[in-house]
Amino acid sequence: MATFNLKINGKSQQVDVDPNTPVLWVLRDHLNLVGTKFGCGIAQCGACTIHLDGTAVRSCSLPVSSAEGAEITTIEGLSEEGDHPLQKAWVEHDVPQCGYCQAGQIMNAAALLKDNPNPSDEEIENAMNGNICRCGTYLRIKAAVKTAAQNL
């Protein structure tokens, strides 16, 4: 066990965990930030996507020891009121079906729009390619990203 000082959603947090504990489980089990979901556990589906210093990363394979000193943003920290342009666009385009992958999808899209505020269809498809939606709402996701880009 070790003590880690983390900055999550703008707040300092301290946790005592094994250095190899994935950030996902620190968020969910130790800090009760349950918006970030467990999907596959091998960084392939994207359900666990968070931002680490503004870059989209898979928290299920990121050891907490690698996150100390970095700015971590989860879906809960994207917008305090849930009114981020992506969150609004997700509702407008009726994207969520089961909803399980949506936090990871939105976090990945937010990182895309931070780096590319006006992405083409191809750029959206390429950037979102690693996030799996079992309900198959990919066309709605692309439409929502385009709408959010217009409202940033």
DSSP file (Angstrom, degrees, kcal/mol; ACC not computed):
  #  RESIDUE AA STRUCTURE BP1 BP2  ACC     N-H-->O    O-->H-N    N-H-->O    O-->H-N    TCO  KAPPA ALPHA  PHI   PSI    X-CA   Y-CA   Z-CA
    1    1 A M              0   0    0      0, 0.0     2,-0.3     0, 0.0    17,-0.2   0.000 360.0 360.0 360.0 147.4    0.0    0.0    0.0
    2    2 A A  E     -A   17   0A   0     15,-1.9    15,-2.1     2,-0.0     2,-0.5  -0.969 360.0-112.7-147.2 160.1    1.0    3.5   -0.7
    3    3 A T  E     -A   16   0A   0     -2,-0.3     2,-0.4    13,-0.2    13,-0.2  -0.850  31.0-168.4 -99.1 129.8   -0.5    7.0   -0.4
    4    4 A F  E     -A   15   0A   0     11,-3.0    11,-2.3    -2,-0.5     2,-0.7  -0.966  14.4-148.4-121.6 134.1   -1.2    8.8   -3.6
    5    5 A N  E     -A   14   0A   0     -2,-0.4    64,-0.9     9,-0.2     2,-0.3  -0.900  27.4-179.3-100.1 116.4   -2.2   12.5   -4.0
    6    6 A L  E     -A   13   0A   0      7,-3.3     7,-3.4    -2,-0.7     2,-0.7  -0.868  27.6-143.8-119.1 148.4   -4.4   12.9   -7.0
    7    7 A K  E     +Ab  12  71A   0     63,-0.9    65,-2.9    -2,-0.3     2,-0.5  -0.939  29.5 175.3-110.8 109.3   -6.1   15.9   -8.6
    8    8 A I  E >   -Ab  11  72A   0      3,-2.8     3,-1.9    -2,-0.7    65,-0.2  -0.962  65.8 -16.3-122.8 122.2   -9.5   14.8   -9.8
    9    9 A N  T 3  S-     0   0    0     63,-3.1    -1,-0.2    -2,-0.5    64,-0.1   0.858 129.0 -52.6  52.9  39.1  -12.0   17.1  -11.3
   10   10 A G  T 3  S+     0   0    0     62,-0.4     2,-0.4     1,-0.2    -1,-0.3   0.438 118.6 105.6  82.6   0.5  -10.2   20.1   -9.9
   11   11 A K  E <  S-A    8   0A   0     -3,-1.9    -3,-2.8     2,-0.0     2,-0.4  -0.902  70.9-120.5-116.9 142.9  -10.1   18.7   -6.3
   12   12 A S  E     -A    7   0A   0     -2,-0.4     2,-0.4    -5,-0.2    -5,-0.2  -0.643  34.4-178.1 -79.5 133.5   -7.2   17.2   -4.4
   13   13 A Q  E     -A    6   0A   0     -7,-3.4    -7,-3.3    -2,-0.4     2,-0.4  -0.971  14.4-154.8-131.6 145.7   -7.9   13.6   -3.3
   14   14 A Q  E     +A    5   0A   0     -2,-0.4     2,-0.4    -9,-0.2    -9,-0.2  -0.987  16.0 178.0-123.7 131.2   -5.7   11.3   -1.3
   15   15 A V  E     -A    4   0A   0    -11,-2.3   -11,-3.0    -2,-0.4     2,-0.7  -0.976  24.7-145.6-132.8 146.4   -6.0    7.5   -1.5
   16   16 A D  E     +A    3   0A   0     -2,-0.4     2,-0.3   -13,-0.2   -13,-0.2  -0.924  48.7 130.1-109.9 104.9   -4.1    4.6    0.1
   17   17 A V  E     -A    2   0A   0    -15,-2.1   -15,-1.9    -2,-0.7    -2,-0.1  -0.918  65.3 -75.7-146.8 167.9   -3.9    1.8   -2.4
   18   18 A D    >   -     0   0    0     -2,-0.3     3,-2.2   -17,-0.2    46,-0.3  -0.504  46.1-122.7 -64.0 136.9   -1.5   -0.6   -4.1
   19   19 A P  T 3  S+     0   0    0      0, 0.0    46,-1.8     0, 0.0    47,-0.2   0.740 110.7  56.0 -57.6 -23.8    0.5    1.3   -6.7
   20   20 A N  T 3  S+     0   0    0     43,-0.2     3,-0.1    44,-0.1    -2,-0.0   0.443  76.1 122.5 -89.8   0.5   -0.7   -1.1   -9.4
   21   21 A T  S <  S-     0   0    0     -3,-2.2    43,-2.7    42,-0.1    44,-0.2  -0.448  70.3-114.5 -63.2 127.1   -4.4   -0.5   -8.7
   22   22 A P  B >>  -E   63   0B   0      0, 0.0     4,-1.5     0, 0.0     3,-0.8  -0.351  17.1-122.5 -62.6 143.4   -6.0    0.8  -12.0
   23   23 A V  H 3> S+     0   0    0     39,-3.0     4,-3.0    36,-0.4     5,-0.2   0.855 109.9  66.4 -53.8 -37.4   -7.3    4.4  -11.8
   24   24 A L  H 3> S+     0   0    0     35,-2.1     4,-2.6     1,-0.2    -1,-0.2   0.915 104.0  42.9 -50.6 -47.3  -10.7    3.0  -12.7
   25   25 A W  H <>>S+     0   0    0     -3,-0.8     4,-2.2    34,-0.3     5,-0.8   0.799 111.0  54.7 -76.4 -27.9  -11.0    1.2   -9.4
   26   26 A V  I  X>S+     0   0    0     -4,-1.5     5,-1.3     3,-0.2     4,-1.3   0.945 112.6  44.7 -63.9 -47.3   -9.6    4.1   -7.4
   27   27 A L  I  X5S+     0   0    0     -4,-3.0     6,-2.8     3,-0.2     4,-0.6   0.956 124.1  32.8 -59.7 -52.3  -12.3    6.3   -8.9
   28   28 A R  I  <5S+     0   0    0     -4,-2.6     4,-0.5    -5,-0.2    -3,-0.2   0.938 129.1  30.2 -74.8 -49.4  -15.1    3.8   -8.4
   29   29 A D  I  <5S+     0   0    0     -4,-2.2    -3,-0.2    -5,-0.2    -2,-0.1   0.776 130.4  29.2 -88.7 -27.2  -14.2    1.9   -5.3
   30   30 A H  I  <<S+     0   0    0     -4,-1.3    -3,-0.2    -5,-0.8    -2,-0.1   0.728 131.4  28.5-105.7 -26.8  -12.3    4.5   -3.3
   31   31 A L  S  <<S-     0   0    0     -5,-1.3    -3,-0.2    -4,-0.6    -4,-0.1   0.405  93.8-126.4-117.5   0.2  -13.7    7.9   -4.4
   32   32 A N        +     0   0    0     -4,-0.5     2,-1.0    -6,-0.2    -4,-0.2   0.799  60.0 142.6  56.7  33.0  -17.3    6.9   -5.3
   33   33 A L    >   +     0   0    0     -6,-2.8     3,-0.5    -7,-0.2    -1,-0.2  -0.800  17.2 164.9 -98.4  88.0  -17.0    8.5   -8.8
   34   34 A V  T 3   +     0   0    0     -2,-1.0    -1,-0.1     1,-0.2    -6,-0.1   0.315  46.1  93.0 -96.7   7.9  -19.0    5.8  -10.6
   35   35 A G  T 3  S+     0   0    0     -8,-0.1     2,-0.5     2,-0.1    -1,-0.2   0.834  71.5  79.5 -67.7 -31.4  -19.6    7.5  -13.9
   36   36 A T  S <  S-     0   0    0     -3,-0.5     2,-0.2    67,-0.1    12,-0.2  -0.676  81.0-147.7 -78.1 125.7  -16.6    5.9  -15.3
   37   37 A K        -     0   0    0     10,-1.4     2,-0.5    -2,-0.5    23,-0.1  -0.646  12.2-126.9-104.0 151.7  -17.5    2.4  -16.3
   38   38 A F        +     0   0    0     -2,-0.2    -1,-0.0     1,-0.2     0, 0.0  -0.824  40.3 154.3 -88.0 128.8  -15.7   -1.0  -16.4
   39   39 A G  S    S-     0   0    0     -2,-0.5    -1,-0.2    62,-0.0    62,-0.0   0.665  70.5 -14.0-117.4 -71.3  -16.1   -2.6  -19.8
   40   40 A C        -     0   0    0      0, 0.0    -2,-0.1     0, 0.0     0, 0.0   0.697  68.9-135.6-113.6 -26.5  -13.4   -5.0  -20.8
   41   41 A G  S    S+     0   0    0      1,-0.0    -3,-0.0     0, 0.0     0, 0.0   0.456  89.5  80.3  81.8   0.3  -10.5   -4.5  -18.4
   42   42 A I  S    S-     0   0    0     19,-0.0    19,-0.0     0, 0.0    16,-0.0   0.092 106.2-107.1-127.0  22.3   -8.0   -4.6  -21.3
   43   43 A A  S    S+     0   0    0      1,-0.1    15,-0.1    14,-0.0    18,-0.0   0.789  90.2 108.9  62.0  32.4   -8.3   -1.0  -22.6
   44   44 A Q        +     0   0    0     88,-0.0    -1,-0.1    87,-0.0    88,-0.0   0.696  69.7  45.9-109.3 -23.8  -10.1   -2.1  -25.8
   45   45 A C  S    S-     0   0    0     86,-0.1    87,-3.0    87,-0.0     4,-0.0   0.775  86.6-135.6 -99.1 -27.0  -13.7   -0.9  -25.4
   46   46 A G    >   +     0   0    0     85,-0.2     3,-1.7    -9,-0.0    62,-0.1   0.395  66.1 122.9  91.0  -3.4  -13.4    2.7  -24.2
   47   47 A A  T 3  S+     0   0    0      1,-0.3   -10,-1.4    57,-0.1    57,-0.3   0.797  77.2  50.7 -60.8 -27.3  -16.1    2.6  -21.4
   48   48 A C  T 3  S+     0   0    0    -12,-0.2    11,-1.5    56,-0.1    -1,-0.3   0.185  79.5 145.2 -96.6  15.7  -13.5    3.6  -18.9
   49   49 A T  E <   +C   58   0A   0     -3,-1.7     2,-0.2     9,-0.2     9,-0.2  -0.336  15.4 159.6 -65.0 130.9  -12.2    6.6  -20.8
   50   50 A I  E     -C   57   0A   0      7,-2.4     7,-2.7     5,-0.1     2,-0.5  -0.769  41.1-101.4-131.4 177.8  -11.1    9.6  -18.7
   51   51 A H  E     -CD  56  73A   0     22,-2.6    22,-2.4    -2,-0.2     2,-0.5  -0.931  25.1-169.3-107.2 133.2   -8.8   12.6  -19.4
   52   52 A L  E >  S-CD  55  72A   0      3,-2.8     3,-1.5    -2,-0.5    20,-0.2  -0.964  85.3 -21.5-118.8 109.3   -5.3   12.6  -18.0
   53   53 A D  T 3  S-     0   0    0     18,-3.5    -1,-0.1    -2,-0.5    19,-0.1   0.879 130.3 -51.3  52.4  40.0   -3.9   16.1  -18.5
   54   54 A G  T 3  S+     0   0    0     17,-0.5     2,-0.4     1,-0.2    -1,-0.3   0.367 115.3 114.2  85.3  -4.4   -6.5   16.6  -21.2
   55   55 A T  E <  S-C   52   0A   0     -3,-1.5    -3,-2.8    57,-0.0     2,-0.3  -0.844  71.6-115.9-102.8 135.4   -5.7   13.5  -23.2
   56   56 A A  E     +C   51   0A   0     -2,-0.4     2,-0.3    -5,-0.2    -5,-0.2  -0.534  45.4 168.1 -69.1 126.2   -8.3   10.6  -23.4
   57   57 A V  E     -C   50   0A   0     -7,-2.7    -7,-2.4    -2,-0.3     2,-0.7  -0.938  40.5-109.7-136.8 159.3   -6.9    7.5  -21.7
   58   58 A R  E >   -C   49   0A   0     -2,-0.3     3,-1.0    -9,-0.2     4,-0.2  -0.820  23.9-163.0 -92.3 114.9   -8.3    4.2  -20.6
   59   59 A S  T 3  S+     0   0    0    -11,-1.5   -35,-2.1    -2,-0.7     3,-0.5   0.651  79.1  73.1 -76.2 -15.0   -8.4    4.1  -16.9
   60   60 A C  T 3  S+     0   0    0      1,-0.2    -1,-0.2   -37,-0.2   -35,-0.1   0.729 108.6  32.5 -72.4 -19.0   -8.8    0.3  -16.6
   61   61 A S  S <  S+     0   0    0     -3,-1.0    -1,-0.2     2,-0.1    -2,-0.2   0.296  95.8  99.1-118.2   8.1   -5.2   -0.2  -17.5
   62   62 A L        -     0   0    0     -3,-0.5   -39,-3.0    -4,-0.2   -38,-0.2  -0.859  68.9-137.4 -99.8 111.0   -3.6    2.9  -16.0
   63   63 A P  B >   -E   22   0B   0      0, 0.0     3,-2.1     0, 0.0     4,-0.5  -0.407  16.0-124.9 -67.7 143.2   -2.0    2.2  -12.7
   64   64 A V  G >> S+     0   0    0    -43,-2.7     3,-1.4     1,-0.3     4,-0.8   0.810 109.4  67.3 -57.6 -30.4   -2.6    4.9  -10.1
   65   65 A S  G 34 S+     0   0    0    -46,-1.8    -1,-0.3     1,-0.3     3,-0.2   0.763  99.0  52.0 -62.5 -23.6    1.1    5.3   -9.6
   66   66 A S  G <4 S+     0   0    0     -3,-2.1    -1,-0.3   -47,-0.2    -2,-0.2   0.556 106.2  54.8 -86.4  -9.5    1.3    6.7  -13.2
   67   67 A A  T X4 S+     0   0    0     -3,-1.4     3,-2.1    -4,-0.5   -60,-0.3   0.560  73.4 117.2-103.3  -9.9   -1.5    9.3  -12.5
   68   68 A E  T 3< S+     0   0    0     -4,-0.8   -62,-0.2     1,-0.3     3,-0.1  -0.384  84.2  16.9 -62.9 132.9    0.0   11.0   -9.5
   69   69 A G  T 3  S+     0   0    0    -64,-0.9    -1,-0.3     1,-0.3     2,-0.2   0.274 104.1 109.3  89.6 -10.8    0.6   14.7  -10.3
   70   70 A A  S <  S-     0   0    0     -3,-2.1   -63,-0.9     1,-0.0     2,-0.7  -0.590  75.9-111.0 -94.9 159.3   -1.6   14.7  -13.4
   71   71 A E  E     -b    7   0A   0     -2,-0.2   -18,-3.5    -3,-0.1     2,-0.5  -0.826  35.1-162.7 -88.9 117.3   -4.9   16.4  -13.8
   72   72 A I  E     -bD   8  52A   0    -65,-2.9   -63,-3.1    -2,-0.7     2,-0.4  -0.878   7.0-172.1-103.6 131.2   -7.6   13.7  -14.0
   73   73 A T  E     - D   0  51A   0    -22,-2.4   -22,-2.6    -2,-0.5     2,-0.2  -0.991   3.2-174.5-123.8 129.0  -11.0   14.6  -15.4
   74   74 A T    >>  -     0   0    0     -2,-0.4     3,-1.2   -24,-0.2     4,-0.7  -0.558  47.3 -91.2-107.7 176.8  -13.9   12.1  -15.3
   75   75 A I  H >> S+     0   0    0      1,-0.3     3,-0.7     2,-0.2     4,-0.6   0.841 127.8  59.1 -58.0 -32.5  -17.4   12.4  -16.7
   76   76 A E  H 34 S+     0   0    0      1,-0.2    -1,-0.3     2,-0.1     3,-0.2   0.793 107.9  46.1 -66.5 -26.5  -18.5   14.0  -13.4
   77   77 A G  H <4 S+     0   0    0     -3,-1.2    -1,-0.2     1,-0.2     3,-0.2   0.477  88.3  84.9 -95.5  -3.5  -15.9   16.7  -13.9
   78   78 A L  H << S-     0   0    0     -3,-0.7     2,-0.3    -4,-0.7    -1,-0.2   0.899 113.5  -6.0 -65.1 -39.2  -16.7   17.5  -17.5
   79   79 A S    ><  -     0   0    0     -4,-0.6     3,-0.8    -3,-0.2    -1,-0.3  -0.907  58.2-146.3-157.7 126.5  -19.5   19.9  -16.5
   80   80 A E  T 3  S+     0   0    0     -2,-0.3    -1,-0.1     1,-0.2    -2,-0.1   0.841 105.2  37.1 -63.7 -33.0  -20.8   20.5  -13.0
   81   81 A E  T 3  S-     0   0    0      0, 0.0    -1,-0.2     0, 0.0     0, 0.0   0.400 111.3-113.9-100.0   1.6  -24.4   21.1  -14.3
   82   82 A G  S <  S+     0   0    0     -3,-0.8    -2,-0.1    -6,-0.1    -6,-0.0   0.801  83.3 120.8  70.4  27.5  -24.3   18.4  -17.1
   83   83 A D        +     0   0    0      4,-0.1    -1,-0.1     5,-0.0    -3,-0.1   0.093  24.4 137.5-115.6  23.3  -24.5   21.1  -19.6
   84   84 A H     >  -     0   0    0      1,-0.1     4,-2.4    -5,-0.1     3,-0.4  -0.422  68.4-112.6 -61.0 143.8  -21.4   20.6  -21.7
   85   85 A P  H  > S+     0   0    0      0, 0.0     4,-2.3     0, 0.0     5,-0.2   0.830 118.6  52.6 -51.3 -34.2  -22.2   20.9  -25.4
   86   86 A L  H  > S+     0   0    0      2,-0.2     4,-2.5     1,-0.2     5,-0.2   0.922 108.2  49.2 -68.6 -41.9  -21.5   17.2  -25.8
   87   87 A Q  H  > S+     0   0    0     -3,-0.4     4,-1.5     2,-0.2    -1,-0.2   0.912 113.5  46.8 -63.4 -41.2  -23.9   16.2  -23.1
   88   88 A K  H  X S+     0   0    0     -4,-2.4     4,-2.7     1,-0.2    -1,-0.2   0.916 112.8  49.2 -64.5 -43.0  -26.6   18.5  -24.5
   89   89 A A  H  X S+     0   0    0     -4,-2.3     4,-2.5    -5,-0.3    -2,-0.2   0.867 105.5  58.0 -66.3 -35.8  -26.0   17.1  -28.0
   90   90 A W  H  <>S+     0   0    0     -4,-2.5     5,-2.5     2,-0.2    -1,-0.2   0.910 111.6  41.8 -59.6 -42.0  -26.1   13.5  -26.7
   91   91 A V  H ><5S+     0   0    0     -4,-1.5     3,-1.4     3,-0.2    -2,-0.2   0.928 112.5  54.1 -69.9 -45.7  -29.6   14.2  -25.4
   92   92 A E  H 3<5S+     0   0    0     -4,-2.7    -2,-0.2     1,-0.3    -1,-0.2   0.872 114.7  40.2 -56.8 -39.6  -30.7   16.2  -28.5
   93   93 A H  T 3<5S-     0   0    0     -4,-2.5    -1,-0.3    -5,-0.1    -2,-0.2   0.318 106.7-125.5 -94.9   7.8  -29.7   13.2  -30.8
   94   94 A D  T < 5 +     0   0    0     -3,-1.4    -3,-0.2    -5,-0.1    -4,-0.1   0.900  51.2 160.8  51.6  46.4  -31.1   10.6  -28.5
   95   95 A V      < +     0   0    0     -5,-2.5     4,-0.1    -6,-0.2    46,-0.1   0.941  39.7  82.8 -66.9 -50.5  -27.7    8.8  -28.4
   96   96 A P        +     0   0    0      0, 0.0     0, 0.0     0, 0.0     0, 0.0  -0.314  39.2 158.2 -65.9 133.6  -27.9    6.7  -25.3
   97   97 A Q  S    S-     0   0    0     -2,-0.1    -2,-0.0     0, 0.0    -3,-0.0   0.578  90.9  -3.5-108.1 -86.4  -29.7    3.4  -25.6
   98   98 A C  S    S-     0   0    0      1,-0.1     0, 0.0     4,-0.0     0, 0.0   0.818  92.0-147.3 -75.0 -28.3  -28.5    1.2  -22.7
   99   99 A G    >   +     0   0    0     -4,-0.1     3,-0.9     1,-0.0     4,-0.5   0.324  59.4 122.1  86.8  -7.6  -26.1    4.1  -21.8
  100  100 A Y  T 3  S+     0   0    0      1,-0.3     3,-0.3     2,-0.1     4,-0.3   0.881  79.1  36.5 -60.6 -42.2  -23.3    2.0  -20.5
  101  101 A C  T 3> S+     0   0    0      1,-0.2     4,-2.3     2,-0.1     3,-0.3   0.536  91.5  96.2 -86.2  -6.6  -20.6    3.2  -22.9
  102  102 A Q  H <> S+     0   0    0     -3,-0.9     4,-3.0     1,-0.2     5,-0.2   0.829  77.3  53.8 -64.2 -38.1  -21.8    6.8  -23.0
  103  103 A A  H  > S+     0   0    0     -4,-0.5     4,-2.4    -3,-0.3    -1,-0.2   0.941 113.8  44.3 -60.2 -45.1  -19.5    8.4  -20.4
  104  104 A G  H  > S+     0   0    0    -57,-0.3     4,-2.2    -4,-0.3    -2,-0.2   0.888 113.1  51.5 -64.8 -39.6  -16.4    6.9  -22.2
  105  105 A Q  H  X S+     0   0    0     -4,-2.3     4,-2.6     2,-0.2    -2,-0.2   0.940 111.9  46.3 -61.7 -47.4  -17.8    8.0  -25.6
  106  106 A I  H  X S+     0   0    0     -4,-3.0     4,-2.6     1,-0.2    -2,-0.2   0.906 112.0  50.4 -64.6 -42.0  -18.4   11.6  -24.4
  107  107 A M  H  X S+     0   0    0     -4,-2.4     4,-1.8    -5,-0.2    -1,-0.2   0.899 112.0  47.6 -64.5 -39.2  -14.9   11.8  -22.7
  108  108 A N  H  X S+     0   0    0     -4,-2.2     4,-2.0     2,-0.2    -2,-0.2   0.921 112.9  48.7 -66.0 -43.2  -13.3   10.6  -25.9
  109  109 A A  H  X S+     0   0    0     -4,-2.6     4,-2.7     1,-0.2    -2,-0.2   0.875 107.9  55.2 -64.2 -37.7  -15.3   13.1  -28.0
  110  110 A A  H  X S+     0   0    0     -4,-2.6     4,-1.8     1,-0.2    -1,-0.2   0.903 107.8  48.6 -63.2 -40.7  -14.4   15.9  -25.6
  111  111 A A  H  X S+     0   0    0     -4,-1.8     4,-1.7     2,-0.2    -1,-0.2   0.902 111.1  51.4 -65.2 -40.0  -10.7   15.2  -26.1
  112  112 A L  H  X S+     0   0    0     -4,-2.0     4,-2.7     1,-0.2     3,-0.2   0.954 111.4  46.1 -59.0 -50.8  -11.2   15.1  -29.9
  113  113 A L  H  < S+     0   0    0     -4,-2.7    -1,-0.2     1,-0.2    -2,-0.2   0.783 107.2  58.2 -68.5 -26.7  -13.0   18.5  -29.9
  114  114 A K  H  < S+     0   0    0     -4,-1.8    -1,-0.2    -5,-0.2    -2,-0.2   0.915 118.0  32.5 -64.6 -41.5  -10.4   20.1  -27.6
  115  115 A D  H  < S+     0   0    0     -4,-1.7    -2,-0.2     1,-0.3    -1,-0.2   0.758 136.2  24.3 -85.6 -27.1   -7.7   19.2  -30.2
  116  116 A N     <  -     0   0    0     -4,-2.7    -1,-0.3    -5,-0.2    -2,-0.1  -0.758  63.7-177.0-142.6  88.6   -9.9   19.6  -33.3
  117  117 A P  S    S+     0   0    0      0, 0.0    35,-0.2     0, 0.0    -4,-0.1   0.585  84.4  36.9 -69.6  -8.7  -12.9   21.9  -32.8
  118  118 A N  S    S+     0   0    0     32,-0.0     2,-0.1    -5,-0.0    28,-0.1  -0.453  81.2 177.9-139.0  65.8  -14.3   21.3  -36.3
  119  119 A P        -     0   0    0      0, 0.0     2,-0.1     0, 0.0    30,-0.1  -0.360  24.7-125.9 -74.9 148.6  -13.6   17.7  -37.2
  120  120 A S     >  -     0   0    0      1,-0.1     4,-2.4    -2,-0.1     5,-0.2  -0.321  34.1 -99.3 -77.4 170.3  -14.8   16.1  -40.5
  121  121 A D  H  > S+     0   0    0      1,-0.2     4,-2.7     2,-0.2     5,-0.2   0.921 126.5  50.1 -56.3 -44.5  -16.9   13.0  -40.6
  122  122 A E  H  > S+     0   0    0      1,-0.2     4,-2.6     2,-0.2    -1,-0.2   0.890 109.3  50.4 -63.6 -40.1  -13.8   10.9  -41.2
  123  123 A E  H  > S+     0   0    0      2,-0.2     4,-2.4     1,-0.2    -1,-0.2   0.885 111.5  48.5 -66.5 -38.0  -11.9   12.5  -38.3
  124  124 A I  H  X S+     0   0    0     -4,-2.4     4,-2.6     2,-0.2    -2,-0.2   0.950 112.4  48.3 -64.4 -48.7  -14.8   11.8  -36.0
  125  125 A E  H  X S+     0   0    0     -4,-2.7     4,-0.8     1,-0.2    -2,-0.2   0.907 113.9  46.7 -58.9 -43.4  -15.0    8.2  -37.1
  126  126 A N  H  < S+     0   0    0     -4,-2.6     3,-0.4     1,-0.2     4,-0.3   0.913 114.8  46.0 -65.8 -42.7  -11.2    7.7  -36.7
  127  127 A A  H  < S+     0   0    0     -4,-2.4     3,-0.4     1,-0.2    -2,-0.2   0.860 118.7  41.1 -69.5 -35.1  -11.1    9.3  -33.3
  128  128 A M  H >< S+     0   0    0     -4,-2.6     3,-2.0     1,-0.2    -1,-0.2   0.478  86.1 100.8 -91.8  -3.1  -14.2    7.4  -32.0
  129  129 A N  T 3< S+     0   0    0     -4,-0.8    -1,-0.2    -3,-0.4    -2,-0.1   0.781  77.1  55.4 -55.3 -32.9  -13.2    4.1  -33.6
  130  130 A G  T 3  S+     0   0    0     -3,-0.4     2,-0.6    -4,-0.3    -1,-0.3   0.505  88.7  87.6 -83.9  -3.4  -11.8    2.7  -30.3
  131  131 A N    <   -     0   0    0     -3,-2.0     2,-0.4   -85,-0.1   -85,-0.2  -0.867  69.6-149.3 -99.5 121.0  -15.0    3.2  -28.3
  132  132 A I        -     0   0    0    -87,-3.0     2,-0.5    -2,-0.6   -27,-0.1  -0.739  11.8-169.4 -94.5 133.3  -17.4    0.3  -28.6
  133  133 A C    >   -     0   0    0     -2,-0.4     3,-1.3     1,-0.1     5,-0.2  -0.961   7.3-164.2-119.3 110.0  -21.2    0.8  -28.4
  134  134 A R  T 3  S+     0   0    0     -2,-0.5    -1,-0.1     1,-0.3    -2,-0.0   0.749  91.0  57.1 -66.6 -22.3  -23.0   -2.5  -28.2
  135  135 A C  T 3  S-     0   0    0     -3,-0.1    -1,-0.3     2,-0.0    -3,-0.0   0.604 107.8-127.4 -84.8 -11.1  -26.3   -0.8  -29.1
  136  136 A G    <   +     0   0    0     -3,-1.3     3,-0.4     1,-0.1     4,-0.1   0.853  54.8 150.1  73.8  36.7  -24.8    0.5  -32.3
  137  137 A T     >  +     0   0    0      1,-0.2     4,-2.6     2,-0.1     3,-0.2   0.010  23.9 127.5 -89.6  31.4  -25.6    4.2  -32.0
  138  138 A Y  H  >  +     0   0    0      1,-0.2     4,-2.5     2,-0.2    -1,-0.2   0.852  69.4  51.4 -59.5 -38.8  -22.5    5.2  -34.0
  139  139 A L  H  > S+     0   0    0     -3,-0.4     4,-2.1     2,-0.2    -1,-0.2   0.898 112.2  46.8 -67.4 -38.3  -24.4    7.4  -36.5
  140  140 A R  H  > S+     0   0    0     -3,-0.2     4,-2.7     2,-0.2    -2,-0.2   0.889 110.4  53.5 -67.4 -39.0  -26.1    9.3  -33.6
  141  141 A I  H  X S+     0   0    0     -4,-2.6     4,-2.4     2,-0.2    -2,-0.2   0.940 109.6  47.7 -60.2 -47.1  -22.7    9.7  -31.8
  142  142 A K  H  X S+     0   0    0     -4,-2.5     4,-2.2     1,-0.2    -2,-0.2   0.920 112.4  49.3 -61.5 -43.5  -21.2   11.2  -35.0
  143  143 A A  H  X S+     0   0    0     -4,-2.1     4,-2.4     1,-0.2    -1,-0.2   0.908 111.1  50.2 -61.8 -41.8  -24.2   13.6  -35.3
  144  144 A A  H  X S+     0   0    0     -4,-2.7     4,-2.8     2,-0.2    -2,-0.2   0.893 108.9  51.1 -65.4 -39.8  -23.9   14.6  -31.7
  145  145 A V  H  X S+     0   0    0     -4,-2.4     4,-2.3     2,-0.2    -1,-0.2   0.915 111.0  49.1 -62.8 -42.2  -20.2   15.3  -32.0
  146  146 A K  H  X S+     0   0    0     -4,-2.2     4,-1.3     2,-0.2    -2,-0.2   0.913 112.3  47.7 -63.6 -42.7  -20.9   17.5  -35.0
  147  147 A T  H  X S+     0   0    0     -4,-2.4     4,-0.9     1,-0.2     3,-0.4   0.927 111.5  50.1 -63.5 -44.9  -23.6   19.4  -33.2
  148  148 A A  H >< S+     0   0    0     -4,-2.8     3,-0.9     1,-0.2     4,-0.4   0.887 105.1  57.9 -61.7 -38.6  -21.4   19.9  -30.1
  149  149 A A  H >< S+     0   0    0     -4,-2.3     3,-0.7     1,-0.3    -1,-0.2   0.851 105.0  51.2 -60.3 -33.9  -18.6   21.2  -32.4
  150  150 A Q  H 3< S+     0   0    0     -4,-1.3    -1,-0.3    -3,-0.4    -2,-0.2   0.714 112.9  46.6 -73.7 -20.7  -21.0   23.9  -33.6
  151  151 A N  T <<        0   0    0     -4,-0.9    -1,-0.2    -3,-0.9    -2,-0.2   0.268 360.0 360.0-109.1  10.5  -21.9   24.9  -30.0
  152  152 A L    <         0   0    0     -3,-0.7    -1,-0.2    -4,-0.4    -2,-0.1   0.488 360.0 360.0 -78.1 360.0  -18.4   25.1  -28.4
